[in-house]
Amino acid sequence: MFNGFWENVSRYPRYFITIILGVFLNAIAPLVPLLKRPSTAIPLLGALIGLLAFMFFTLRAMLGLGSVF
């Protein structure tokens, strides 16, 4: 009844990593051509940095890790 149970359970982390990488690559693939020209790369990188800063300050305020400024 439990033949290969742990073998089957050990496959789930690999499956999870594969799914995450697939989602990440499909999200990034349309943006790669935009990084080849400086006129689109600079705003794209600025938007990425802005998004990361927004997430950082939002999570910091939500978790009560101190004042924002």
Predicted model as a PDB file, atoms N, CA, C, CB and O in Angstrom, pLDDT in the B-factor column:
MODEL        1                                                                  
ATOM      1  N   MET A   1       0.817  -1.199   0.000  1.00 64.00           N  
ATOM      2  CA  MET A   1       0.000   0.000   0.000  1.00 64.00           C  
ATOM      3  C   MET A   1       0.860   1.262   0.000  1.00 64.00           C  
ATOM      4  CB  MET A   1      -0.929  -0.001   1.202  1.00 64.00           C  
ATOM      5  O   MET A   1       0.533   2.231  -0.685  1.00 64.00           O  
ATOM      6  N   PHE A   2       1.936   1.260   0.747  1.00 75.00           N  
ATOM      7  CA  PHE A   2       2.795   2.447   0.829  1.00 75.00           C  
ATOM      8  C   PHE A   2       4.092   2.245   0.056  1.00 75.00           C  
ATOM      9  CB  PHE A   2       3.107   2.782   2.292  1.00 75.00           C  
ATOM     10  O   PHE A   2       5.121   2.826   0.402  1.00 75.00           O  
ATOM     11  N   ASN A   3       4.047   1.430  -0.979  1.00 82.00           N  
ATOM     12  CA  ASN A   3       5.236   1.230  -1.806  1.00 82.00           C  
ATOM     13  C   ASN A   3       5.568   2.525  -2.539  1.00 82.00           C  
ATOM     14  CB  ASN A   3       5.022   0.068  -2.814  1.00 82.00           C  
ATOM     15  O   ASN A   3       4.731   3.083  -3.249  1.00 82.00           O  
ATOM     16  N   GLY A   4       6.787   2.988  -2.361  1.00 86.00           N  
ATOM     17  CA  GLY A   4       7.225   4.194  -3.046  1.00 86.00           C  
ATOM     18  C   GLY A   4       6.662   5.482  -2.487  1.00 86.00           C  
ATOM     19  O   GLY A   4       6.700   6.506  -3.169  1.00 86.00           O  
ATOM     20  N   PHE A   5       6.134   5.470  -1.256  1.00 87.00           N  
ATOM     21  CA  PHE A   5       5.531   6.680  -0.685  1.00 87.00           C  
ATOM     22  C   PHE A   5       6.568   7.792  -0.551  1.00 87.00           C  
ATOM     23  CB  PHE A   5       4.904   6.375   0.688  1.00 87.00           C  
ATOM     24  O   PHE A   5       6.334   8.913  -1.001  1.00 87.00           O  
ATOM     25  N   TRP A   6       7.713   7.489   0.063  1.00 87.00           N  
ATOM     26  CA  TRP A   6       8.725   8.529   0.295  1.00 87.00           C  
ATOM     27  C   TRP A   6       9.381   8.958  -1.013  1.00 87.00           C  
ATOM     28  CB  TRP A   6       9.796   8.028   1.278  1.00 87.00           C  
ATOM     29  O   TRP A   6       9.817  10.101  -1.151  1.00 87.00           O  
ATOM     30  N   GLU A   7       9.448   8.054  -1.954  1.00 87.00           N  
ATOM     31  CA  GLU A   7       9.974   8.425  -3.266  1.00 87.00           C  
ATOM     32  C   GLU A   7       9.038   9.436  -3.931  1.00 87.00           C  
ATOM     33  CB  GLU A   7      10.149   7.171  -4.164  1.00 87.00           C  
ATOM     34  O   GLU A   7       9.493  10.402  -4.543  1.00 87.00           O  
ATOM     35  N   ASN A   8       7.756   9.212  -3.810  1.00 87.00           N  
ATOM     36  CA  ASN A   8       6.767  10.124  -4.367  1.00 87.00           C  
ATOM     37  C   ASN A   8       6.803  11.474  -3.644  1.00 87.00           C  
ATOM     38  CB  ASN A   8       5.363   9.507  -4.278  1.00 87.00           C  
ATOM     39  O   ASN A   8       6.723  12.522  -4.286  1.00 87.00           O  
ATOM     40  N   VAL A   9       6.920  11.455  -2.328  1.00 88.00           N  
ATOM     41  CA  VAL A   9       6.977  12.700  -1.553  1.00 88.00           C  
ATOM     42  C   VAL A   9       8.227  13.493  -1.904  1.00 88.00           C  
ATOM     43  CB  VAL A   9       6.945  12.403  -0.041  1.00 88.00           C  
ATOM     44  O   VAL A   9       8.196  14.723  -1.941  1.00 88.00           O  
ATOM     45  N   SER A  10       9.335  12.789  -2.162  1.00 88.00           N  
ATOM     46  CA  SER A  10      10.584  13.492  -2.480  1.00 88.00           C  
ATOM     47  C   SER A  10      10.533  14.179  -3.840  1.00 88.00           C  
ATOM     48  CB  SER A  10      11.751  12.520  -2.447  1.00 88.00           C  
ATOM     49  O   SER A  10      11.391  15.014  -4.127  1.00 88.00           O  
ATOM     50  N   ARG A  11       9.573  13.861  -4.674  1.00 90.00           N  
ATOM     51  CA  ARG A  11       9.453  14.515  -5.979  1.00 90.00           C  
ATOM     52  C   ARG A  11       8.773  15.873  -5.896  1.00 90.00           C  
ATOM     53  CB  ARG A  11       8.687  13.629  -6.930  1.00 90.00           C  
ATOM     54  O   ARG A  11       8.927  16.683  -6.809  1.00 90.00           O  
ATOM     55  N   TYR A  12       8.045  16.142  -4.856  1.00 93.00           N  
ATOM     56  CA  TYR A  12       7.302  17.406  -4.753  1.00 93.00           C  
ATOM     57  C   TYR A  12       8.190  18.644  -4.717  1.00 93.00           C  
ATOM     58  CB  TYR A  12       6.447  17.385  -3.524  1.00 93.00           C  
ATOM     59  O   TYR A  12       7.852  19.629  -5.374  1.00 93.00           O  
ATOM     60  N   PRO A  13       9.316  18.655  -3.982  1.00 93.00           N  
ATOM     61  CA  PRO A  13      10.161  19.867  -4.052  1.00 93.00           C  
ATOM     62  C   PRO A  13      10.674  20.155  -5.459  1.00 93.00           C  
ATOM     63  CB  PRO A  13      11.344  19.727  -3.112  1.00 93.00           C  
ATOM     64  O   PRO A  13      10.734  21.315  -5.867  1.00 93.00           O  
ATOM     65  N   ARG A  14      11.041  19.125  -6.198  1.00 92.00           N  
ATOM     66  CA  ARG A  14      11.507  19.327  -7.568  1.00 92.00           C  
ATOM     67  C   ARG A  14      10.370  19.868  -8.439  1.00 92.00           C  
ATOM     68  CB  ARG A  14      12.057  18.002  -8.156  1.00 92.00           C  
ATOM     69  O   ARG A  14      10.590  20.745  -9.275  1.00 92.00           O  
ATOM     70  N   TYR A  15       9.175  19.355  -8.247  1.00 94.00           N  
ATOM     71  CA  TYR A  15       8.008  19.832  -8.983  1.00 94.00           C  
ATOM     72  C   TYR A  15       7.736  21.303  -8.651  1.00 94.00           C  
ATOM     73  CB  TYR A  15       6.769  18.965  -8.655  1.00 94.00           C  
ATOM     74  O   TYR A  15       7.455  22.099  -9.547  1.00 94.00           O  
ATOM     75  N   PHE A  16       7.818  21.663  -7.375  1.00 95.00           N  
ATOM     76  CA  PHE A  16       7.588  23.039  -6.942  1.00 95.00           C  
ATOM     77  C   PHE A  16       8.605  23.985  -7.567  1.00 95.00           C  
ATOM     78  CB  PHE A  16       7.648  23.136  -5.417  1.00 95.00           C  
ATOM     79  O   PHE A  16       8.236  25.053  -8.055  1.00 95.00           O  
ATOM     80  N   ILE A  17       9.869  23.609  -7.559  1.00 96.00           N  
ATOM     81  CA  ILE A  17      10.912  24.448  -8.142  1.00 96.00           C  
ATOM     82  C   ILE A  17      10.699  24.601  -9.644  1.00 96.00           C  
ATOM     83  CB  ILE A  17      12.302  23.856  -7.859  1.00 96.00           C  
ATOM     84  O   ILE A  17      10.903  25.685 -10.192  1.00 96.00           O  
ATOM     85  N   THR A  18      10.294  23.536 -10.306  1.00 96.00           N  
ATOM     86  CA  THR A  18      10.033  23.594 -11.744  1.00 96.00           C  
ATOM     87  C   THR A  18       8.890  24.545 -12.058  1.00 96.00           C  
ATOM     88  CB  THR A  18       9.718  22.202 -12.287  1.00 96.00           C  
ATOM     89  O   THR A  18       8.976  25.321 -13.010  1.00 96.00           O  
ATOM     90  N   ILE A  19       7.831  24.496 -11.280  1.00 97.00           N  
ATOM     91  CA  ILE A  19       6.687  25.389 -11.498  1.00 97.00           C  
ATOM     92  C   ILE A  19       7.096  26.844 -11.286  1.00 97.00           C  
ATOM     93  CB  ILE A  19       5.520  25.019 -10.554  1.00 97.00           C  
ATOM     94  O   ILE A  19       6.758  27.706 -12.097  1.00 97.00           O  
ATOM     95  N   ILE A  20       7.819  27.123 -10.205  1.00 97.00           N  
ATOM     96  CA  ILE A  20       8.245  28.499  -9.913  1.00 97.00           C  
ATOM     97  C   ILE A  20       9.155  29.026 -11.021  1.00 97.00           C  
ATOM     98  CB  ILE A  20       8.972  28.567  -8.549  1.00 97.00           C  
ATOM     99  O   ILE A  20       8.994  30.166 -11.459  1.00 97.00           O  
ATOM    100  N   LEU A  21      10.107  28.216 -11.479  1.00 97.00           N  
ATOM    101  CA  LEU A  21      10.993  28.652 -12.554  1.00 97.00           C  
ATOM    102  C   LEU A  21      10.222  28.896 -13.852  1.00 97.00           C  
ATOM    103  CB  LEU A  21      12.089  27.615 -12.785  1.00 97.00           C  
ATOM    104  O   LEU A  21      10.522  29.842 -14.579  1.00 97.00           O  
ATOM    105  N   GLY A  22       9.244  28.061 -14.145  1.00 97.00           N  
ATOM    106  CA  GLY A  22       8.433  28.249 -15.342  1.00 97.00           C  
ATOM    107  C   GLY A  22       7.645  29.543 -15.305  1.00 97.00           C  
ATOM    108  O   GLY A  22       7.573  30.256 -16.306  1.00 97.00           O  
ATOM    109  N   VAL A  23       7.059  29.850 -14.170  1.00 97.00           N  
ATOM    110  CA  VAL A  23       6.306  31.103 -14.027  1.00 97.00           C  
ATOM    111  C   VAL A  23       7.255  32.296 -14.154  1.00 97.00           C  
ATOM    112  CB  VAL A  23       5.558  31.146 -12.662  1.00 97.00           C  
ATOM    113  O   VAL A  23       6.939  33.278 -14.826  1.00 97.00           O  
ATOM    114  N   PHE A  24       8.410  32.205 -13.508  1.00 95.00           N  
ATOM    115  CA  PHE A  24       9.386  33.296 -13.555  1.00 95.00           C  
ATOM    116  C   PHE A  24       9.870  33.530 -14.991  1.00 95.00           C  
ATOM    117  CB  PHE A  24      10.585  32.985 -12.631  1.00 95.00           C  
ATOM    118  O   PHE A  24       9.920  34.671 -15.449  1.00 95.00           O  
ATOM    119  N   LEU A  25      10.223  32.461 -15.697  1.00 96.00           N  
ATOM    120  CA  LEU A  25      10.722  32.619 -17.062  1.00 96.00           C  
ATOM    121  C   LEU A  25       9.648  33.147 -18.006  1.00 96.00           C  
ATOM    122  CB  LEU A  25      11.253  31.297 -17.580  1.00 96.00           C  
ATOM    123  O   LEU A  25       9.953  33.945 -18.892  1.00 96.00           O  
ATOM    124  N   ASN A  26       8.416  32.724 -17.838  1.00 97.00           N  
ATOM    125  CA  ASN A  26       7.338  33.230 -18.689  1.00 97.00           C  
ATOM    126  C   ASN A  26       6.994  34.681 -18.383  1.00 97.00           C  
ATOM    127  CB  ASN A  26       6.101  32.370 -18.527  1.00 97.00           C  
ATOM    128  O   ASN A  26       6.500  35.393 -19.256  1.00 97.00           O  
ATOM    129  N   ALA A  27       7.245  35.125 -17.169  1.00 93.00           N  
ATOM    130  CA  ALA A  27       6.999  36.526 -16.829  1.00 93.00           C  
ATOM    131  C   ALA A  27       8.122  37.424 -17.338  1.00 93.00           C  
ATOM    132  CB  ALA A  27       6.847  36.687 -15.314  1.00 93.00           C  
ATOM    133  O   ALA A  27       7.872  38.572 -17.705  1.00 93.00           O  
ATOM    134  N   ILE A  28       9.346  36.923 -17.365  1.00 92.00           N  
ATOM    135  CA  ILE A  28      10.499  37.727 -17.757  1.00 92.00           C  
ATOM    136  C   ILE A  28      10.719  37.738 -19.271  1.00 92.00           C  
ATOM    137  CB  ILE A  28      11.742  37.210 -17.067  1.00 92.00           C  
ATOM    138  O   ILE A  28      11.237  38.718 -19.807  1.00 92.00           O  
ATOM    139  N   ALA A  29      10.338  36.681 -19.960  1.00 95.00           N  
ATOM    140  CA  ALA A  29      10.622  36.555 -21.404  1.00 95.00           C  
ATOM    141  C   ALA A  29      10.137  37.747 -22.232  1.00 95.00           C  
ATOM    142  CB  ALA A  29       9.982  35.293 -21.937  1.00 95.00           C  
ATOM    143  O   ALA A  29      10.882  38.191 -23.105  1.00 95.00           O  
ATOM    144  N   PRO A  30       8.941  38.290 -22.016  1.00 93.00           N  
ATOM    145  CA  PRO A  30       8.532  39.443 -22.842  1.00 93.00           C  
ATOM    146  C   PRO A  30       9.332  40.714 -22.550  1.00 93.00           C  
ATOM    147  CB  PRO A  30       7.060  39.726 -22.628  1.00 93.00           C  
ATOM    148  O   PRO A  30       9.350  41.629 -23.374  1.00 93.00           O  
ATOM    149  N   LEU A  31       9.989  40.786 -21.395  1.00 91.00           N  
ATOM    150  CA  LEU A  31      10.723  42.002 -21.031  1.00 91.00           C  
ATOM    151  C   LEU A  31      12.159  42.009 -21.547  1.00 91.00           C  
ATOM    152  CB  LEU A  31      10.730  42.162 -19.531  1.00 91.00           C  
ATOM    153  O   LEU A  31      12.786  43.067 -21.594  1.00 91.00           O  
ATOM    154  N   VAL A  32      12.686  40.857 -21.933  1.00 93.00           N  
ATOM    155  CA  VAL A  32      14.078  40.774 -22.374  1.00 93.00           C  
ATOM    156  C   VAL A  32      14.361  41.650 -23.595  1.00 93.00           C  
ATOM    157  CB  VAL A  32      14.432  39.335 -22.687  1.00 93.00           C  
ATOM    158  O   VAL A  32      15.391  42.323 -23.610  1.00 93.00           O  
ATOM    159  N   PRO A  33      13.506  41.677 -24.617  1.00 94.00           N  
ATOM    160  CA  PRO A  33      13.800  42.569 -25.756  1.00 94.00           C  
ATOM    161  C   PRO A  33      13.821  44.043 -25.362  1.00 94.00           C  
ATOM    162  CB  PRO A  33      12.773  42.360 -26.858  1.00 94.00           C  
ATOM    163  O   PRO A  33      14.511  44.840 -25.998  1.00 94.00           O  
ATOM    164  N   LEU A  34      13.080  44.413 -24.332  1.00 92.00           N  
ATOM    165  CA  LEU A  34      13.073  45.816 -23.902  1.00 92.00           C  
ATOM    166  C   LEU A  34      14.390  46.217 -23.252  1.00 92.00           C  
ATOM    167  CB  LEU A  34      11.927  46.064 -22.932  1.00 92.00           C  
ATOM    168  O   LEU A  34      14.727  47.401 -23.224  1.00 92.00           O  
ATOM    169  N   LEU A  35      15.132  45.258 -22.732  1.00 91.00           N  
ATOM    170  CA  LEU A  35      16.403  45.561 -22.071  1.00 91.00           C  
ATOM    171  C   LEU A  35      17.545  45.780 -23.063  1.00 91.00           C  
ATOM    172  CB  LEU A  35      16.766  44.441 -21.120  1.00 91.00           C  
ATOM    173  O   LEU A  35      18.639  46.178 -22.662  1.00 91.00           O  
ATOM    174  N   LYS A  36      17.310  45.531 -24.329  1.00 93.00           N  
ATOM    175  CA  LYS A  36      18.374  45.665 -25.330  1.00 93.00           C  
ATOM    176  C   LYS A  36      18.575  47.099 -25.790  1.00 93.00           C  
ATOM    177  CB  LYS A  36      18.069  44.798 -26.524  1.00 93.00           C  
ATOM    178  O   LYS A  36      19.637  47.443 -26.309  1.00 93.00           O  
ATOM    179  N   ARG A  37      17.558  47.941 -25.603  1.00 94.00           N  
ATOM    180  CA  ARG A  37      17.679  49.353 -25.994  1.00 94.00           C  
ATOM    181  C   ARG A  37      17.708  50.209 -24.733  1.00 94.00           C  
ATOM    182  CB  ARG A  37      16.500  49.788 -26.934  1.00 94.00           C  
ATOM    183  O   ARG A  37      16.885  50.016 -23.838  1.00 94.00           O  
ATOM    184  N   PRO A  38      18.639  51.145 -24.652  1.00 93.00           N  
ATOM    185  CA  PRO A  38      18.733  51.997 -23.460  1.00 93.00           C  
ATOM    186  C   PRO A  38      17.477  52.835 -23.220  1.00 93.00           C  
ATOM    187  CB  PRO A  38      19.929  52.914 -23.583  1.00 93.00           C  
ATOM    188  O   PRO A  38      17.148  53.133 -22.072  1.00 93.00           O  
ATOM    189  N   SER A  39      16.775  53.217 -24.279  1.00 94.00           N  
ATOM    190  CA  SER A  39      15.597  54.068 -24.110  1.00 94.00           C  
ATOM    191  C   SER A  39      14.456  53.336 -23.407  1.00 94.00           C  
ATOM    192  CB  SER A  39      15.123  54.578 -25.462  1.00 94.00           C  
ATOM    193  O   SER A  39      13.593  53.981 -22.812  1.00 94.00           O  
ATOM    194  N   THR A  40      14.432  52.026 -23.462  1.00 94.00           N  
ATOM    195  CA  THR A  40      13.411  51.267 -22.745  1.00 94.00           C  
ATOM    196  C   THR A  40      13.978  50.572 -21.509  1.00 94.00           C  
ATOM    197  CB  THR A  40      12.780  50.238 -23.670  1.00 94.00           C  
ATOM    198  O   THR A  40      13.236  50.259 -20.577  1.00 94.00           O  
ATOM    199  N   ALA A  41      15.290  50.330 -21.497  1.00 95.00           N  
ATOM    200  CA  ALA A  41      15.896  49.638 -20.362  1.00 95.00           C  
ATOM    201  C   ALA A  41      15.904  50.510 -19.113  1.00 95.00           C  
ATOM    202  CB  ALA A  41      17.316  49.208 -20.704  1.00 95.00           C  
ATOM    203  O   ALA A  41      15.657  50.016 -18.013  1.00 95.00           O  
ATOM    204  N   ILE A  42      16.182  51.780 -19.268  1.00 96.00           N  
ATOM    205  CA  ILE A  42      16.261  52.670 -18.105  1.00 96.00           C  
ATOM    206  C   ILE A  42      14.908  52.805 -17.409  1.00 96.00           C  
ATOM    207  CB  ILE A  42      16.769  54.052 -18.529  1.00 96.00           C  
ATOM    208  O   ILE A  42      14.856  52.666 -16.187  1.00 96.00           O  
ATOM    209  N   PRO A  43      13.809  53.069 -18.122  1.00 96.00           N  
ATOM    210  CA  PRO A  43      12.512  53.124 -17.432  1.00 96.00           C  
ATOM    211  C   PRO A  43      12.095  51.773 -16.844  1.00 96.00           C  
ATOM    212  CB  PRO A  43      11.439  53.609 -18.391  1.00 96.00           C  
ATOM    213  O   PRO A  43      11.471  51.721 -15.784  1.00 96.00           O  
ATOM    214  N   LEU A  44      12.437  50.691 -17.528  1.00 94.00           N  
ATOM    215  CA  LEU A  44      12.084  49.371 -17.007  1.00 94.00           C  
ATOM    216  C   LEU A  44      12.821  49.076 -15.710  1.00 94.00           C  
ATOM    217  CB  LEU A  44      12.394  48.292 -18.040  1.00 94.00           C  
ATOM    218  O   LEU A  44      12.223  48.578 -14.755  1.00 94.00           O  
ATOM    219  N   LEU A  45      14.100  49.375 -15.670  1.00 95.00           N  
ATOM    220  CA  LEU A  45      14.861  49.177 -14.431  1.00 95.00           C  
ATOM    221  C   LEU A  45      14.387  50.130 -13.335  1.00 95.00           C  
ATOM    222  CB  LEU A  45      16.364  49.378 -14.688  1.00 95.00           C  
ATOM    223  O   LEU A  45      14.351  49.760 -12.162  1.00 95.00           O  
ATOM    224  N   GLY A  46      14.028  51.344 -13.712  1.00 96.00           N  
ATOM    225  CA  GLY A  46      13.479  52.286 -12.732  1.00 96.00           C  
ATOM    226  C   GLY A  46      12.172  51.788 -12.141  1.00 96.00           C  
ATOM    227  O   GLY A  46      11.935  51.917 -10.940  1.00 96.00           O  
ATOM    228  N   ALA A  47      11.322  51.217 -12.991  1.00 95.00           N  
ATOM    229  CA  ALA A  47      10.052  50.666 -12.505  1.00 95.00           C  
ATOM    230  C   ALA A  47      10.295  49.471 -11.583  1.00 95.00           C  
ATOM    231  CB  ALA A  47       9.158  50.248 -13.690  1.00 95.00           C  
ATOM    232  O   ALA A  47       9.601  49.314 -10.578  1.00 95.00           O  
ATOM    233  N   LEU A  48      11.265  48.638 -11.916  1.00 94.00           N  
ATOM    234  CA  LEU A  48      11.597  47.485 -11.078  1.00 94.00           C  
ATOM    235  C   LEU A  48      12.124  47.934  -9.718  1.00 94.00           C  
ATOM    236  CB  LEU A  48      12.633  46.593 -11.778  1.00 94.00           C  
ATOM    237  O   LEU A  48      11.727  47.392  -8.687  1.00 94.00           O  
ATOM    238  N   ILE A  49      13.004  48.907  -9.712  1.00 97.00           N  
ATOM    239  CA  ILE A  49      13.531  49.423  -8.445  1.00 97.00           C  
ATOM    240  C   ILE A  49      12.418  50.078  -7.638  1.00 97.00           C  
ATOM    241  CB  ILE A  49      14.674  50.432  -8.698  1.00 97.00           C  
ATOM    242  O   ILE A  49      12.359  49.909  -6.420  1.00 97.00           O  
ATOM    243  N   GLY A  50      11.538  50.819  -8.296  1.00 98.00           N  
ATOM    244  CA  GLY A  50      10.399  51.438  -7.612  1.00 98.00           C  
ATOM    245  C   GLY A  50       9.462  50.405  -7.006  1.00 98.00           C  
ATOM    246  O   GLY A  50       8.971  50.583  -5.891  1.00 98.00           O  
ATOM    247  N   LEU A  51       9.212  49.322  -7.742  1.00 97.00           N  
ATOM    248  CA  LEU A  51       8.359  48.251  -7.231  1.00 97.00           C  
ATOM    249  C   LEU A  51       8.979  47.582  -6.005  1.00 97.00           C  
ATOM    250  CB  LEU A  51       8.106  47.209  -8.323  1.00 97.00           C  
ATOM    251  O   LEU A  51       8.289  47.310  -5.022  1.00 97.00           O  
ATOM    252  N   LEU A  52      10.279  47.320  -6.069  1.00 97.00           N  
ATOM    253  CA  LEU A  52      10.952  46.715  -4.920  1.00 97.00           C  
ATOM    254  C   LEU A  52      10.947  47.644  -3.706  1.00 97.00           C  
ATOM    255  CB  LEU A  52      12.387  46.348  -5.287  1.00 97.00           C  
ATOM    256  O   LEU A  52      10.762  47.191  -2.577  1.00 97.00           O  
ATOM    257  N   ALA A  53      11.152  48.946  -3.939  1.00 97.00           N  
ATOM    258  CA  ALA A  53      11.125  49.909  -2.837  1.00 97.00           C  
ATOM    259  C   ALA A  53       9.720  49.997  -2.238  1.00 97.00           C  
ATOM    260  CB  ALA A  53      11.589  51.302  -3.324  1.00 97.00           C  
ATOM    261  O   ALA A  53       9.566  50.056  -1.018  1.00 97.00           O  
ATOM    262  N   PHE A  54       8.699  50.005  -3.095  1.00 97.00           N  
ATOM    263  CA  PHE A  54       7.320  50.029  -2.609  1.00 97.00           C  
ATOM    264  C   PHE A  54       7.018  48.812  -1.741  1.00 97.00           C  
ATOM    265  CB  PHE A  54       6.344  50.090  -3.783  1.00 97.00           C  
ATOM    266  O   PHE A  54       6.427  48.941  -0.669  1.00 97.00           O  
ATOM    267  N   MET A  55       7.424  47.627  -2.208  1.00 96.00           N  
ATOM    268  CA  MET A  55       7.196  46.407  -1.432  1.00 96.00           C  
ATOM    269  C   MET A  55       7.960  46.447  -0.109  1.00 96.00           C  
ATOM    270  CB  MET A  55       7.611  45.171  -2.245  1.00 96.00           C  
ATOM    271  O   MET A  55       7.429  46.049   0.928  1.00 96.00           O  
ATOM    272  N   PHE A  56       9.198  46.925  -0.143  1.00 94.00           N  
ATOM    273  CA  PHE A  56      10.016  47.000   1.062  1.00 94.00           C  
ATOM    274  C   PHE A  56       9.369  47.897   2.118  1.00 94.00           C  
ATOM    275  CB  PHE A  56      11.413  47.514   0.719  1.00 94.00           C  
ATOM    276  O   PHE A  56       9.224  47.505   3.275  1.00 94.00           O  
ATOM    277  N   PHE A  57       8.987  49.098   1.705  1.00 91.00           N  
ATOM    278  CA  PHE A  57       8.415  50.036   2.672  1.00 91.00           C  
ATOM    279  C   PHE A  57       7.028  49.603   3.131  1.00 91.00           C  
ATOM    280  CB  PHE A  57       8.346  51.431   2.070  1.00 91.00           C  
ATOM    281  O   PHE A  57       6.667  49.818   4.288  1.00 91.00           O  
ATOM    282  N   THR A  58       6.249  48.998   2.244  1.00 93.00           N  
ATOM    283  CA  THR A  58       4.923  48.515   2.631  1.00 93.00           C  
ATOM    284  C   THR A  58       5.031  47.397   3.651  1.00 93.00           C  
ATOM    285  CB  THR A  58       4.147  48.034   1.405  1.00 93.00           C  
ATOM    286  O   THR A  58       4.344  47.424   4.672  1.00 93.00           O  
ATOM    287  N   LEU A  59       5.882  46.414   3.393  1.00 93.00           N  
ATOM    288  CA  LEU A  59       6.050  45.312   4.343  1.00 93.00           C  
ATOM    289  C   LEU A  59       6.653  45.789   5.658  1.00 93.00           C  
ATOM    290  CB  LEU A  59       6.930  44.223   3.738  1.00 93.00           C  
ATOM    291  O   LEU A  59       6.288  45.296   6.726  1.00 93.00           O  
ATOM    292  N   ARG A  60       7.559  46.733   5.586  1.00 91.00           N  
ATOM    293  CA  ARG A  60       8.164  47.269   6.813  1.00 91.00           C  
ATOM    294  C   ARG A  60       7.097  47.952   7.679  1.00 91.00           C  
ATOM    295  CB  ARG A  60       9.301  48.272   6.468  1.00 91.00           C  
ATOM    296  O   ARG A  60       7.080  47.783   8.899  1.00 91.00           O  
ATOM    297  N   ALA A  61       6.214  48.720   7.043  1.00 87.00           N  
ATOM    298  CA  ALA A  61       5.150  49.395   7.798  1.00 87.00           C  
ATOM    299  C   ALA A  61       4.117  48.390   8.318  1.00 87.00           C  
ATOM    300  CB  ALA A  61       4.457  50.454   6.916  1.00 87.00           C  
ATOM    301  O   ALA A  61       3.635  48.534   9.441  1.00 87.00           O  
ATOM    302  N   MET A  62       3.777  47.387   7.529  1.00 91.00           N  
ATOM    303  CA  MET A  62       2.789  46.405   7.935  1.00 91.00           C  
ATOM    304  C   MET A  62       3.279  45.548   9.100  1.00 91.00           C  
ATOM    305  CB  MET A  62       2.426  45.525   6.763  1.00 91.00           C  
ATOM    306  O   MET A  62       2.496  45.165   9.969  1.00 91.00           O  
ATOM    307  N   LEU A  63       4.583  45.247   9.111  1.00 91.00           N  
ATOM    308  CA  LEU A  63       5.133  44.405  10.159  1.00 91.00           C  
ATOM    309  C   LEU A  63       5.559  45.198  11.383  1.00 91.00           C  
ATOM    310  CB  LEU A  63       6.300  43.629   9.628  1.00 91.00           C  
ATOM    311  O   LEU A  63       5.970  44.614  12.386  1.00 91.00           O  
ATOM    312  N   GLY A  64       5.467  46.510  11.316  1.00 87.00           N  
ATOM    313  CA  GLY A  64       5.789  47.344  12.464  1.00 87.00           C  
ATOM    314  C   GLY A  64       7.265  47.295  12.815  1.00 87.00           C  
ATOM    315  O   GLY A  64       7.616  47.240  13.994  1.00 87.00           O  
ATOM    316  N   LEU A  65       8.136  47.312  11.813  1.00 86.00           N  
ATOM    317  CA  LEU A  65       9.568  47.220  12.056  1.00 86.00           C  
ATOM    318  C   LEU A  65      10.200  48.586  12.304  1.00 86.00           C  
ATOM    319  CB  LEU A  65      10.247  46.548  10.886  1.00 86.00           C  
ATOM    320  O   LEU A  65      11.425  48.697  12.311  1.00 86.00           O  
ATOM    321  N   GLY A  66       9.429  49.581  12.500  1.00 73.00           N  
ATOM    322  CA  GLY A  66       9.950  50.914  12.753  1.00 73.00           C  
ATOM    323  C   GLY A  66       9.288  51.908  11.847  1.00 73.00           C  
ATOM    324  O   GLY A  66       8.516  51.560  10.954  1.00 73.00           O  
ATOM    325  N   SER A  67       9.608  53.155  12.098  1.00 66.00           N  
ATOM    326  CA  SER A  67       9.016  54.197  11.264  1.00 66.00           C  
ATOM    327  C   SER A  67       9.627  54.143   9.873  1.00 66.00           C  
ATOM    328  CB  SER A  67       9.221  55.595  11.895  1.00 66.00           C  
ATOM    329  O   SER A  67      10.748  53.668   9.692  1.00 66.00           O  
ATOM    330  N   VAL A  68       8.892  54.625   8.912  1.00 60.00           N  
ATOM    331  CA  VAL A  68       9.343  54.585   7.530  1.00 60.00           C  
ATOM    332  C   VAL A  68      10.456  55.606   7.333  1.00 60.00           C  
ATOM    333  CB  VAL A  68       8.171  54.855   6.557  1.00 60.00           C  
ATOM    334  O   VAL A  68      11.431  55.330   6.634  1.00 60.00           O  
ATOM    335  N   PHE A  69      10.323  56.781   7.941  1.00 60.00           N  
ATOM    336  CA  PHE A  69      11.356  57.812   7.817  1.00 60.00           C  
ATOM    337  C   PHE A  69      11.807  58.253   9.176  1.00 60.00           C  
ATOM    338  CB  PHE A  69      10.850  59.010   7.018  1.00 60.00           C  
ATOM    339  O   PHE A  69      12.675  59.118   9.288  1.00 60.00           O  
TER     340      PHE A  69                                                      
ENDMDL                                                                          
END                                                                             
